[in-house]
Amino acid sequence: MLLQRVGNKGIHLGTLFDRAAAKHPASPVVLDHDLDIAPELGRRLTLTEVADLVDDFASRLWAAGVRTGERIVVHKSDGFDITLLACAAARIGAVPVLLSPKLDGATVAELLRRVDRPHLITDRAKLDHDLPPEVIGLSARLLLTTGSHESAVELASLAGVPRIAPVIMSPDHPTLITHTSGTTGVPKLAVHTGRTFQARYRPQGTVAKLVGTHEPVAIHVSFVHSRMFTAMPISLLQGHPLIVLASDEPESVARLFAQVPPGLIEAHPNSFMRWEELADDPRAPLARVKYFSSTFDAIHPRTVHRLLGASRRKGSLFIQMYGQSEVGPIAGRAYSHKRGAEAEGRCVGSPFPGMTGVRVVSRDGKPPSKSSPGFIEVRSDGRIITYLGEHKRWQKQVHDGWWRMGDVGYRTKWGCLHLLDREVDEIPGIDSTLELEDKLFGRLPELTEVIIVPGPDGLAVPVVATRDNKPLDTVAWRSAVAGLPALAEPVLWRIEDLPQTATTKIKRLELARRLQAQDGT
């Protein structure tokens, strides 16, 4: 799209921290965890220190034998050093392939086969507890961030190697490979270029500019997700102090935010749901937040109300963007105290003028509507260039230059896009499972999760989790479902037992399969 192309020279991840440190050398980076690759640096660093760390490990990767154009998989225990190692790999012109620490060993092995003998950065804990022995043979070279192994090179042993100059790749060369959520099976490997990343930067950069540069930006996003590599550069290059969270555990978040109050928070919807309880925390950890931002699933109205109510800033907003790993942010809208998230049902906003486009294609010859939703298709220069090893699969989602999102919905006469469901999650007799879940959340404050999936007999089954795993109040439940489409009896699960993706989305198909297996048992 036009405004995404003007001056788009590609985002250079390898020199990101150098450029940020040159402008804001003492700007702080605050962590809630120690870095596995440099625990001695502690949890409060400057941009200058982070830039030096990326430079250091880029040189260590080169000394270990990684070369320009080669692929290097990063699959290690969770932490911000995943992101830093990706930048280090990009600094020498290698292509980082990021695999979530939450992936099981069999899936990691399958993705290694697809990448075709890459270098592999991991740690001894992953080798001992998660990864099958075959990953060693599937890798050209095994590099360890912690621990030792007879088949591996320890990155710690390469400390002090000579520094090398950064390699600047063409903006159209692959710069990063991430994976999709895997909610419908083995994740796909999405190939991004410097230019596609820069195109994604444009619509998101305007949000961070709304916050004063002296105000910290807090990010809790999967370290392997493409969103991390647009949210982080925006904050760093604009000079915001950066708070990076590995955990969304409410107590640790409250403690850190009380010490370093953020002005903007970017996080997954499920993390914001967990943080609803912070609205009642006497330390007021959300009091200074001016903007809450999420670019993943649609947010529940109850969560929006709770978080905005916790902010003491005048005119605070919750900004929701609709997008996908493959295309970046496509549409957006803002919620306020006066105009909450329930104002327009499942509206996820409007496309960004001059940057992204949206159309809804009929499935039955009728104009798309709530009762007859169509396929949501989008346009953006932020779209990935292929699925690694599965280009035909990528081509199947492109229709006359439009990318099919896999979602169904409709647009109002005012242009607002309403997202009703994923195509694979539709249940006969229910217009929108997402809308139904919104209503149940609003009527039952004790719920921390509700997912509606098809049951073995075709009846929709609500799977619920409650605060502190308390028993569900059956009287309150019957009152809450009055007037709603017919539902089976609720099934109570602990939230930690629900199958989740790297971005904490619930794997609905997997959950439905587990329910059916339980029913059969």
C-alpha positions in Angstrom: 0.0 0.0 0.0 1.2 3.5 -0.9 2.1 4.9 2.6 3.8 1.6 3.5 6.1 2.0 0.5 7.2 5.6 0.8 10.8 5.6 2.1 10.6 1.9 3.0 14.3 0.8 3.0 13.7 -2.2 5.2 14.1 -2.6 9.0 17.6 -3.8 9.8 17.4 -5.9 13.0 21.1 -6.4 13.2 21.9 -2.8 13.8 18.7 -1.9 15.6 20.3 -1.5 19.1 23.3 0.4 17.6 21.0 3.0 16.1 18.9 3.3 19.2 21.9 3.6 21.4 23.4 6.3 19.2 20.3 8.4 19.8 19.5 7.4 23.4 22.7 5.8 24.9 21.5 5.9 28.5 17.9 4.9 27.9 17.1 2.0 30.2 15.9 -1.5 29.4 14.2 -3.1 32.5 13.7 -6.8 32.7 11.7 -9.1 35.0 14.2 -11.9 34.5 18.0 -12.5 34.1 19.4 -13.1 30.7 20.7 -16.7 30.2 23.5 -15.4 28.0 24.6 -12.6 30.3 23.2 -13.0 33.9 26.0 -10.8 35.2 24.3 -7.7 33.5 21.4 -7.9 35.9 17.9 -6.7 35.2 18.5 -3.0 34.5 20.6 -2.3 31.4 21.2 0.7 29.2 20.7 0.6 25.4 24.5 0.9 25.1 25.0 -2.2 27.1 22.4 -4.1 25.1 23.9 -3.0 21.8 27.3 -4.2 22.9 25.8 -7.6 24.0 24.2 -8.1 20.5 27.5 -7.1 18.9 29.4 -9.5 21.1 27.1 -12.5 20.4 27.0 -11.8 16.7 30.8 -12.1 16.7 30.6 -15.3 18.8 28.1 -16.8 16.2 30.5 -15.9 13.4 33.4 -17.5 15.4 31.2 -20.6 15.8 30.9 -21.0 12.0 27.6 -19.3 11.3 27.8 -17.4 7.9 25.8 -14.9 6.0 22.7 -16.3 4.3 22.6 -19.4 6.5 19.6 -20.2 8.7 19.9 -20.5 12.5 17.1 -21.8 14.6 16.7 -20.3 18.1 14.8 -22.6 20.5 15.8 -22.2 24.1 14.3 -21.6 27.5 12.1 -18.4 27.6 13.7 -15.0 27.9 14.5 -11.7 26.2 17.8 -13.2 25.0 15.8 -15.1 22.3 15.1 -11.7 20.7 18.7 -10.5 21.2 20.1 -13.7 19.7 17.8 -13.1 16.7 19.2 -9.6 16.3 22.8 -11.0 16.7 22.2 -13.5 13.9 20.7 -10.8 11.6 23.8 -8.7 12.4 26.0 -11.1 10.5 23.5 -11.6 7.7 22.2 -15.0 8.9 18.5 -15.7 8.9 17.1 -16.4 12.4 14.3 -18.9 12.7 12.5 -18.5 16.0 10.7 -21.5 17.6 8.7 -21.0 20.8 9.9 -22.5 24.0 6.4 -23.9 24.4 6.6 -26.1 21.3 6.9 -29.8 22.1 10.0 -31.7 21.0 8.4 -33.6 18.1 7.1 -30.3 16.6 10.6 -28.8 16.9 12.1 -31.8 15.1 9.6 -31.5 12.3 10.2 -27.8 11.8 14.0 -28.4 11.8 13.5 -30.8 9.0 11.5 -28.2 7.1 14.3 -25.6 7.6 16.8 -28.1 6.2 19.8 -28.6 8.5 20.1 -25.1 10.1 22.4 -24.2 13.0 20.5 -24.6 16.3 20.9 -22.4 19.3 19.4 -24.1 22.4 20.4 -25.0 26.0 21.2 -28.0 28.1 17.8 -27.9 29.8 16.0 -28.2 26.5 18.2 -31.1 25.4 17.7 -32.9 28.6 14.0 -32.5 29.1 12.2 -31.4 25.9 14.0 -32.2 22.7 14.4 -35.7 21.1 18.0 -36.8 20.4 17.3 -36.6 16.6 17.6 -32.8 16.7 21.4 -33.1 16.8 21.4 -34.9 13.5 18.9 -32.5 12.0 21.2 -29.5 12.8 24.3 -28.4 10.9 25.8 -27.1 14.2 24.6 -27.2 17.8 25.2 -24.1 19.9 24.4 -23.8 23.6 23.6 -20.7 25.6 23.9 -22.6 28.9 25.4 -25.9 30.0 27.5 -28.2 27.9 27.1 -31.2 25.6 29.7 -33.3 23.7 28.1 -32.5 20.4 27.8 -28.7 21.0 29.7 -25.5 21.0 29.2 -23.5 24.1 28.7 -19.8 23.3 30.2 -18.9 26.6 33.5 -20.4 25.5 33.8 -17.9 22.7 33.8 -14.8 24.9 36.4 -12.3 23.8 36.5 -13.2 20.1 37.3 -10.3 17.7 34.3 -8.2 16.9 33.2 -8.1 13.2 31.4 -5.4 11.2 27.7 -5.8 10.7 26.5 -7.2 7.4 23.7 -5.1 5.7 21.4 -7.3 3.6 19.0 -6.3 0.8 15.6 -5.1 2.2 14.0 -7.9 0.1 16.2 -10.6 1.6 14.6 -12.8 4.3 15.4 -11.2 7.6 13.5 -13.4 10.0 11.4 -16.5 10.1 8.7 -17.0 12.7 6.0 -19.6 13.1 2.2 -19.4 13.1 0.2 -20.2 16.2 -0.4 -23.8 15.3 -4.0 -23.8 16.5 -4.9 -26.1 13.6 -1.9 -28.4 13.5 1.9 -28.1 13.0 2.8 -24.4 12.8 3.7 -22.9 9.4 7.0 -21.1 9.0 6.4 -17.5 8.0 9.2 -15.7 6.0 9.6 -12.0 6.6 11.9 -9.5 4.8 13.3 -6.2 6.0 10.8 -4.4 3.8 7.7 -6.3 5.0 8.7 -5.6 8.6 9.1 -1.9 7.9 5.7 -1.8 6.2 4.2 -3.2 9.5 6.0 -0.5 11.5 4.0 2.3 9.9 0.5 1.8 11.3 1.9 0.8 14.7 4.4 3.6 15.1 1.7 6.2 15.4 0.4 4.6 18.6 3.8 4.9 20.5 4.1 8.5 19.3 1.0 9.4 21.4 3.1 8.7 24.6 5.7 11.1 25.8 9.2 9.8 25.1 10.1 10.0 28.8 7.4 7.4 29.6 8.3 3.7 29.7 6.7 1.3 27.3 6.0 -2.2 28.7 6.0 -5.2 26.4 4.8 -8.7 27.2 4.8 -10.4 23.9 6.1 -13.8 22.9 9.8 -13.4 22.2 9.5 -15.5 19.0 6.5 -13.6 17.6 6.8 -11.1 14.8 5.0 -8.5 16.9 8.0 -8.4 19.2 10.1 -7.2 16.3 7.8 -4.2 15.5 6.8 -3.2 19.0 10.3 -3.2 20.3 12.0 -1.1 17.5 9.2 1.5 17.7 9.8 2.0 21.4 13.6 1.9 21.2 14.0 4.3 18.3 11.5 6.8 19.8 13.5 6.9 23.0 11.1 5.2 25.4 12.5 3.4 28.4 11.6 -0.2 27.8 10.1 -2.7 30.2 10.3 -6.3 29.0 8.3 -9.0 30.7 8.8 -12.7 30.4 6.0 -13.5 32.9 2.5 -12.2 33.1 2.1 -13.5 36.7 0.0 -10.7 38.3 2.0 -10.3 41.5 5.4 -9.9 39.8 3.9 -7.6 37.2 2.3 -5.4 39.9 5.6 -5.2 41.8 7.6 -4.1 38.8 5.0 -1.7 37.5 4.8 -0.1 40.9 8.5 0.6 40.7 8.6 1.6 37.0 5.1 2.8 36.0 4.5 2.3 32.2 2.7 4.9 30.1 1.9 2.2 27.4 1.5 -1.5 27.7 1.6 -3.9 24.7 0.5 -7.5 25.7 -1.5 -10.5 24.7 -5.3 -10.4 25.3 -5.0 -13.4 27.7 -2.4 -11.5 29.7 -4.6 -8.5 30.0 -7.3 -10.8 31.3 -5.0 -12.0 34.0 -4.2 -8.4 34.9 -7.8 -7.5 35.6 -7.1 -8.2 39.3 -4.5 -5.4 39.2 -7.3 -2.9 39.1 -7.9 -3.6 42.8 -4.2 -3.8 43.8 -3.5 -1.1 46.5 -0.1 -0.4 44.8 -2.1 1.0 41.8 0.4 -0.6 39.2 -1.8 0.5 36.2 -2.5 4.1 37.4 0.0 5.8 35.1 -1.0 3.8 31.9 -2.3 6.1 29.2 -2.6 3.4 26.5 -3.2 -0.3 26.5 -2.5 -2.0 23.2 -3.1 -5.5 21.8 -2.6 -6.8 18.3 -3.7 -10.4 18.6 -7.1 -11.8 19.4 -10.1 -9.5 19.9 -10.3 -8.3 23.6 -13.3 -9.0 25.9 -15.3 -6.0 26.9 -15.1 -6.8 30.6 -11.3 -6.7 30.4 -11.3 -3.3 28.7 -13.5 -1.9 31.4 -11.4 -3.2 34.2 -8.1 -2.0 32.8 -9.3 1.5 31.8 -10.9 1.8 35.3 -7.5 1.1 36.8 -5.8 4.0 35.0 -5.9 7.4 36.6 -4.8 9.1 33.4 -7.3 11.5 31.8 -8.4 10.2 28.4 -6.8 6.7 28.7 -7.5 4.4 25.8 -7.5 0.7 25.0 -6.2 0.3 21.4 -7.1 -2.9 19.7 -5.6 -3.9 16.3 -6.8 -6.8 14.2 -4.0 -8.6 12.4 -2.2 -11.9 11.9 1.4 -13.2 11.9 1.4 -13.4 8.1 0.3 -9.8 7.4 0.8 -7.7 10.6 -1.8 -5.2 11.8 -4.7 -4.6 9.4 -7.4 -2.7 11.2 -7.7 -0.9 14.5 -9.9 1.0 16.9 -9.8 2.6 20.3 -12.0 2.1 23.3 -12.5 4.7 26.1 -14.4 5.0 29.4 -17.3 6.6 27.5 -17.3 4.2 24.5 -16.5 0.7 25.7 -15.7 -2.4 23.8 -19.4 -3.6 23.9 -20.5 -0.5 21.9 -20.4 -2.2 18.5 -20.3 -5.9 19.3 -17.5 -7.7 17.5 -16.2 -4.6 15.7 -12.4 -4.8 15.4 -12.1 -1.4 13.7 -11.3 0.0 10.2 -8.2 -0.4 8.0 -5.4 2.2 8.1 -5.9 4.6 5.2 -3.3 4.3 2.6 -1.7 1.4 4.4 -4.0 -1.6 4.6 -7.2 -2.8 2.9 -10.1 -5.1 3.9 -12.8 -6.8 2.0 -15.4 -9.4 2.9 -16.2 -12.0 0.3 -19.6 -13.7 0.2 -19.7 -17.4 0.8 -23.3 -18.0 -0.3 -24.1 -15.3 -2.9 -25.7 -13.1 -0.2 -24.2 -9.8 1.0 -22.1 -10.6 4.0 -23.9 -9.9 7.3 -24.0 -11.2 10.9 -26.4 -14.0 9.9 -24.4 -14.8 6.7 -20.8 -13.8 7.3 -18.2 -13.9 4.5 -14.5 -14.6 4.2 -12.3 -11.7 5.5 -9.5 -10.9 3.1 -6.9 -8.2 3.5 -4.1 -6.3 1.7 -0.9 -5.0 3.2 2.8 -4.7 2.1 3.5 -6.3 5.5 2.5 -9.7 4.2 5.0 -12.5 4.4 6.6 -13.6 1.1 6.0 -17.4 1.6 5.7 -20.3 4.1 9.1 -21.9 4.2 8.9 -25.3 2.4 5.2 -24.8 1.8 4.8 -22.2 -0.9 1.8 -23.8 -2.5 0.0 -23.6 0.9 0.9 -19.8 0.9 -0.5 -19.4 -2.6 -3.8 -21.0 -1.6 -4.5 -18.0 0.7 -3.8 -15.4 -1.9 -6.8 -14.4 -4.1 -6.2 -11.7 -6.7 -3.6 -10.1 -4.4 -5.9 -10.4 -1.3 -4.8 -12.5 1.7 -7.5 -14.7 3.2 -7.3 -14.5 7.0 -9.2 -17.7 7.8 -11.8 -15.6 9.7 -15.4 -14.8 8.9 -17.3 -11.6 9.5 -18.9 -8.6 7.8 -18.6 -4.8 7.4 -21.1 -2.3 8.4 -22.2 0.6 6.2 -19.7 2.8 8.1 -16.9 0.4 7.2 -16.3 -1.1 10.6 -15.1 -4.7 10.3 -16.9 -7.2 12.6 -15.0 -10.4 13.3 -17.4 -13.3 14.3 -15.3 -16.5 14.2 -12.4 -18.4 12.8 -13.7 -20.5 9.9 -12.7 -23.7 11.6 -14.4 -22.7 14.9 -17.9 -22.1 13.6 -20.7 -24.0 15.3 -24.1 -24.4 13.6 -26.9 -22.4 15.3 -24.5 -19.9 16.8 -23.8 -16.6 15.0 -20.5 -16.0 16.8 -18.9 -18.1 19.5 -16.7 -15.0 20.3 -19.7 -12.8 20.9 -21.2 -15.5 23.1 -18.1 -15.7 25.2 -18.0 -11.9 25.5 -21.5 -12.0 27.0 -20.7 -14.8 29.5 -17.6 -12.9 30.6 -19.6 -9.8 31.2 -22.2 -11.6 33.2 -19.9 -13.8 35.3 -17.0 -11.8 36.9 -15.5 -15.0 38.4 -14.6 -16.4 35.0 -11.0 -16.1 33.9 -11.6 -18.0 30.7 -14.5 -19.4 28.7 -14.1 -21.2 25.4 -17.0 -22.5 23.4 -16.3 -25.6 21.3 -18.5 -28.2 19.5 -19.3 -31.2 21.6 -19.5 -34.9 20.4 -23.3 -34.5 19.9 -23.0 -31.2 18.0 -24.2 -29.1 21.0 -21.8 -26.2 21.9 -19.8 -26.9 25.1 -18.6 -24.0 27.2 -15.2 -24.8 28.8 -14.7 -22.5 31.7 -11.9 -21.6 34.2 -12.6 -19.6 37.4 -10.6 -17.3 39.5 -8.5 -19.4 42.0 -10.1 -22.5 40.5 -13.2 -22.1 42.7 -16.3 -24.2 41.9 -18.7 -22.6 39.4 -21.8 -21.1 40.9 -24.5 -23.1 39.0 -27.3 -20.7 39.9 -25.3 -17.8 38.5 -24.5 -19.8 35.5 -28.1 -20.6 34.7 -29.0 -16.9 35.1 -26.0 -15.9 32.8 -27.1 -18.3 29.9 -30.7 -17.2 30.0 -31.7 -16.0 26.5 -28.5 -17.3 24.9 -28.4 -20.1 22.3 -28.6 -23.6 23.7 -25.4 -24.7 25.4 -24.3 -28.0 27.0 -23.5 -28.0 30.7 -20.3 -26.1 31.4 -17.0 -28.1 31.9 -14.7 -26.7 34.5 -10.9 -26.8 33.7 -7.9 -25.2 35.4 -6.6 -22.5 33.1 -3.1 -23.9 33.2 -4.5 -27.2 31.7 -6.0 -25.5 28.6 -3.9 -26.1 25.5 -2.2 -22.8 24.5 -0.1 -21.4 21.7 3.0 -19.3 22.1 0.8 -16.2 22.3 -1.5 -17.8 25.0 -4.3 -18.3 22.6 -6.4 -21.4 23.4 -6.1 -24.2 20.8 -9.8 -24.7 20.3 -9.6 -27.7 18.0 -7.2 -29.4 20.4 -9.5 -28.6 23.3 -12.4 -30.1 21.4 -10.4 -33.2 20.7 -9.5 -33.6 24.4 -13.1 -33.2 25.4 -14.2 -35.9 23.0 -11.4 -38.2 24.2 -12.7 -37.6 27.8 -16.2 -38.3 26.8 -15.1 -41.6 25.1 -13.2 -42.6 28.2 
